């Protein structure tokens, strides 16, 4: 006596599915997709706002650190503008992803940064 009792798969698009269950399921799927897309959009806009807040000189400093010291720029630990001989200069400290720290200064906006490795005896 061999009865072939296989469970029957009922697709959510099948006419056998009650409309109430199907509508709730599709509504749930729509809500999940909407929530996921909303999260992606808000994360992207937050990242874009963060990118816009970074001053241009930090990008230039990061490029100079990469070319001269093979440093993958992480962040500026501190920076300040100092008046020297009636001109404003910029100085501060930057950190690489590998943990190295560099002191930097720039006498004028159009000049390269003077960059020095920060060692415990110097800093």
N, C-alpha and C positions, 0 to 999 in steps of 0.2 A: 504494500500500500504506500505508494509514493505520491505524496501531495507536494506539489511545488509551491511552497508558501514563501514568496519573496516579498520583502517590504516594498511597497509601491511608493516611488518618489513623486511627490506632487509639486510641480513648479509653482512659484508664486504667481506666475502668469497663467496658470491653468484655470479653466472655467470651473473646476471643482472647488477652488478656494473661495471661501466666503468673502464677500466684498469688505466686510468690516475688518477682518484680519489683514487682508491685502492692503487696504488703505492705511491702516495703522503702520504696517511694515514699511510701505513706501514713504510715509510721512517721517518715520524714524530715520530712514536712509537719507532723505532730503535734509533733515535737521543735522545729521552727523556730517554730511558733506558741507553744509553751510558753515557749521562750527569750525571744521578743519580749514576751509578757505579763509574764514575770518581771522583765524589764528595766524595763518601764513601771511596775509596782507598786513596785519598789525605788526608782526615781527619784522617784515620787510621795511615798513615805514619807520619803525623805531631804529633799525639799522641805518637807514638813509639819513635820518635826523642826526644820529651819532656821527656819521661820516661828514656831514656838513658842518658840525661843530668843531672839527679839527682844523686848526689854522694851517695855511699853506706852508709856512716855514717848517712845520713838523714833517711834512712830506719831503721837503728838500733835505732836511737833516737826516731823515731815514734813508734816502738815496745815497747821501754822502757817507753815512756809516756803513752801508752795504758795500759800496765800492772801495772804500779805504780800509775797512777793518773786517769785512765779511760778517757784519753784524745784522741779524734780522731784527729790526727795530720793534720793540714791544711798546714802550710808553715813555713819556717825559715825566720824571719824578718831580721836578720843580723847574720853574722858569721865572725870570724876572727881567724887567727892563731897568737899566741903570743909565743915568745921565753921566756921560764922560765928555768933558771939554765942550759942553753945549749940545752934544749929539746923544741921541738915545741908542744904547747898545743892548743886545739881548744876551743873557747867559743863563745857564741851568745845567741840569743833569738828566741824562737819558739812560734807559736800560734796554739791553738786548734780550731776546728770548732765551739765550743761554746763560743769563744772569750777569754778564759783564755790564759795568756801568761806565759811562763816559761823561766828563764835563765838557760843555760846549760854550762857545761865546761867538758873537758876531758883532763887529763894530758898526756895520751899516747893512741895510737891507739887501743891497745888491752884491755883497761880498760873500765868499764862502765862510763856512763855520770853522773856527779853530777848535779842534776836537782833541782831547787828551784822555787817555785811559785813566780811570779813577782807581787808584790802588790805596790800600789802607794807610800807607805812610804819607800820601799826598792829600787825600780827602779827609 
